[in-house]
């Protein structure tokens, strides 16, 4: 990957986090700008990680089939994202309330 492609990707990510921050700020003004940005950035980071576990490659699917114990780390994307972001958001809201 070239530096130009990497920079384009990062600029897109920053723009998408900005959209999420604006939406969250409208609905959860009590979070404040810093925590809203932190939540948006965490959403992007967690989504990337969870996606790889929820959508394994053909090689990983074969590994799961060969060793069913490995399938325990295969995650449901929606359920995992909902749970992780709910915990993170509740923590940020509790901190904001203090």
N, C-alpha and C positions, 0 to 999 in steps of 0.2 A: 504494500500500500504506500502510495506516495504521501509526502507531507501535505500536499494540496488536498488530496482526498480526505486525509485525516482531519485537516482543519475544517473542511466543508462539513464533515460529519459532526464535529464538535460544535460548530456554529448552529447547525440544525438542532442538535440536542439542547443547546442553550435557549434557542427560540422556543422549542417545545416546552421546556421547563418554565419559561416565561409565561406561556399561555396557561399552563396549569396553575402557576402562582396567581395569575389574575383571577382565574375561576375560583380558586380556594379563598383568595382575599375577599371576594364578594360574599361568599357563604360563611366564612369563618374569620371575620375580622379580628377576633380576639387572639388569634395566633400571632399576629404581628408579621412584619415583612421578613425578618430573618428566619423565623420558624416556618413560615409559609414556603420560603425558598428552600429551606432544608428538607421539608417534606416533599417538595417537587423533585429535588435532586435525588432523594432517596428512592422515590417512586421509579425513576428511570434506572437507577442502579439495581434495585431489587428486581425489576421487570426483566432486565437482561440476564440476571442469574437464574431466576425461576424459569424463564423461557427455555433455557438449555436443558433443564431437568424435566420440564413438562413435554418437550419435543425432542426426544433423543434421536441421535443419528442412527443409521442402519446398523453400524457396528455396535453401538450401545444396546440397541434392541436385541441383537444377536447375543451379546453378553448377558442380558437379562434372561434370555431364553435358556442359555447354557447354565446360568447360575441364578435361580429365582430369588435368592437372598438379596441380590443387587437391586432388584426391582423396588425395594423399599424406599430408595431415594428418588424414584420417579414420582413427580408431583403433579397435581392438578393445577394448572396455571391460575384459573379464576379463584379457586378456593384458597390457594396459597397466597396469592396477591392480596385478596381481601383480608385474610387473617393477619398477615405481616403488616400491611398498611394500617389496619385498624389499631393494632397494638402501638405502632409508632405514633399515629395521630392521637390516640388517647394519652400517650406519654407527653406529647407536646402540649396538648390542651391542659393537662394537669399541671405541667410546669408553668404555663402561661397564667393559670389561676392562682398560683402561689404568690 
